[in-house]
Amino acid sequence: MQREGIELANIHPGSAADEGGLQPGDLLVSVNSRKLRDPIDFMFYSSEEALDIEVKRNRNIFRLRLDRRNTDDFGMTFKPFKIMTCRNNCLFCFVKQLPRGLRKTLYVKDEDYRMSFLYGNYITMTNLSKEDRRRIVEQRLSPLYISVHSTNRALRNKLLGNTKAPDILRELKFLADNKLRFNAQIVVCPGYNDGKELQQTLSSLYRFYPYLLSVAVVPVGLTMYHKRNIRAFEKDDAVSAIRILELFQKRFMKKHGTPIVYGADELYLKAEIPFPPLGQYGELYQYENGVGMVPFFLSRAKKIRVQKPVISKGKFITFTGRSFFPFLKKFTERLEKEDIKIDVVLVENTFFGSSITVTGLLTGRDVMKSVLYRIDRHEMMLIPDTALNHEDKFLDDVTLGDVQEALRIPAKKISATPEGLLQAVSESLKCQKLLTD
């Protein structure tokens, strides 16, 4: 059983928490007489102007008062809570396709509704207790992100590798009945939940609109280490899936003015079919799931008006996976006409296999191996944030510092957007200008 209270990780100097006397390591036990289990409880119970907080420090318990002072941020961060894990044995589970030697957190199969609410992690709703359900409703933990895959219970349970998994339609009805919104994803596995099964799943999910915000259709990803009886997603599979999506999108657009159903970028890349206009991606609810990332980049790139840099002698280098390479290369070729030189290196994924083509699944070792002999008087290496975690580490624990040391070149983490590239170049050139004055 998880202990009561949430432990403070950091206190920002000069913040309300700092002035109130809180310290890293303190355990917040309650707020206004309501017990705390995790940061979500604090978010939920701290909406009042004044907070009476029970604090445990070492073995001592005391109370202090915090005032909101017209801010939503008290200036404190919490240590991570213990994650609820997944008991399923999915045919396509990516965690089970991982070799040894990666970040430890990558091997955690999370199935935690709190992570779904806070960070958009996908859950199957197969491990919710009655208390969890009560809390979801009481605290309005919405939207949640749900891995559906199929609304055919027998088929879904087969995909999940869990014969005891509850009926997903009943689970989604629970959310809709309580006016809780959710986003759904379908990982399409050829020969299992494609074709007519995909059509049936989309039709069944539609009944939950408008509490259903979006459905993402994603092709299954298989590394070279997968051992289950499932085949790779091919071009014909992608074309077939997109044709099904288009039928539903046309219907939903006519009736509601929104497609509701969206294909992952990888689906269009595999099918070699142009992306829909960005305007047809709605609110980009599943951007982090790879839905609309490329169209968003292309749209932003088209609108950017490049200003001449202060100095045009700087030469930069960046990298990307095979999927995104043609789009990023085209943008940097346009920049080169404006005297902004960014070399783009295509990094093949030798760690997971050539079928894995996205930048976010590149390892630091593959990146360094690909870039090593391409560095020639470059000013800086620009590393897209999609390849790093919050600690600036690649999947294999190679850090930003490791890259700089091994390649002997400054490396900078940047936003994987047109603006992110230009901002990094601009900042570097301005620093160079200042040094030459």
Summary of the structure (lengths in Angstrom):
residues: 437
radius of gyration: 24.1
end to end distance: 62.7
largest distance: 71.2
contacts: 1339
relative contact order: 0.07
helix: 38%
strand: 19%
